[in-house]
Amino acid sequence: MSLTVLGITGSLRKGSYNTALLRACQELAPDDVEVEIHRLSEIPLYDRDVEVQGFPEPVAALRTAIAEADGLLLAAPEYNHSVSGVLKNAIDWASRGKDSPLDHKPTALISAAGGSGGKHAQDHLRQALGHNRVRVLEPAVGIARAWDHVEDGVLVTDEHRRALQALLVALRAEILGATVDD
Ligand SMILES: Cc1cc2nc3c(=O)[nH]c(=O)nc-3n(C[C@H](O)[C@H](O)[C@H](O)COP(=O)(O)O)c2cc1C
């Protein structure tokens, strides 16, 4: 049986370090785990007036992708000691309704950021995801001064590659309802 993990990047930037981390995760995932990368460029700003008319197509596609995934990998840039508006906005759309696809989803957090390594962004994400009782894996992975560790779109630092690999093993175990030592 193979597992699907949806990697959502919270950056719209072509050269995004967070998207680079997701590409590294595609390489480093266990053999039976496939990481798909989902971009948020088409997601409109949340508007309750729009929601009551029906989810816009990119939002419906995001919700379906989350629902069909066995787990989530949220790649969160940090902006001003918080999560990027792009990612928070997507979470707001995905969180809606009694049938929210976020409910209880096994989820790992990763960040490529500046000095903090995304610690504050991840704290705020945990808070926001608490609403849907998302099963957030601990610890998260945060990479400070991301620009020192990504070259030509590739995560090159072995220590960080190993941390992502371990995180993916732990996420797989969380999805399967087991501990890493089982
Ligand atoms: C508006 C803005 C605010 C930022 N604030 C922080 C911050 O509070 N802490 C931090 O570690 N990095 C901060 N950064 C650095 C970003 O997290 C870093 O550039 C990151 O690589 C952006 O993600 P991306 O490469 O995936 O686009 C900030 C960057 C911008 C543009």
The ligand as an ORCA input file, in Angstrom:
! r2SCAN-3c Opt
* xyz 0 1
  C       7.887     40.426      4.829
  C       8.913     39.450      5.333
  C       9.028     39.225      6.675
  C       9.942     38.266      7.164
  N       9.975     38.036      8.493
  C      10.758     37.025      8.967
  C      10.742     36.671     10.344
  O      10.021     37.257     11.145
  N      11.522     35.662     10.763
  C      12.348     34.965      9.895
  O      13.025     34.028     10.323
  N      12.380     35.271      8.571
  C      11.613     36.279      8.097
  N      11.617     36.593      6.756
  C      12.471     35.800      5.851
  C      11.668     34.717      5.129
  O      11.121     33.774      6.018
  C      12.581     34.019      4.143
  O      12.938     34.973      3.141
  C      11.983     32.793      3.504
  O      12.982     32.206      2.729
  C      10.782     33.106      2.636
  O      10.268     31.894      2.118
  P      10.464     31.432      0.606
  O      11.945     31.377      0.312
  O       9.844     30.065      0.582
  O       9.759     32.409     -0.279
  C      10.750     37.564      6.255
  C      10.666     37.825      4.877
  C       9.739     38.759      4.424
  C       9.640     39.002      2.945
*
